[in-house]
């Protein structure tokens, strides 16, 4: 079974949000410190998993965004004179 990097992204995000809430609620420093260290390790692991994921696509930069496709257009310059100053 192939594990998706989205699980690692969700775990890392939830941990870092929990750390933010714990800081706002004045949790003991050692809890916040150790969870921050664990969060930094998870960020590195998450980036590794995302970059090594075997994901392929047939999309190119010409497709731009799928939710807002752009049709290619050609710009015609008319009556332009070359200026050599």
Secondary structure, DSSP 8 states (H G I E B T S, - for coil): ----HHHHHHHHHHHHHHHHHHHHTT--HHHHHHHHHHHHHHHHHHHHHHHT--------GGG-BTTB----------S------
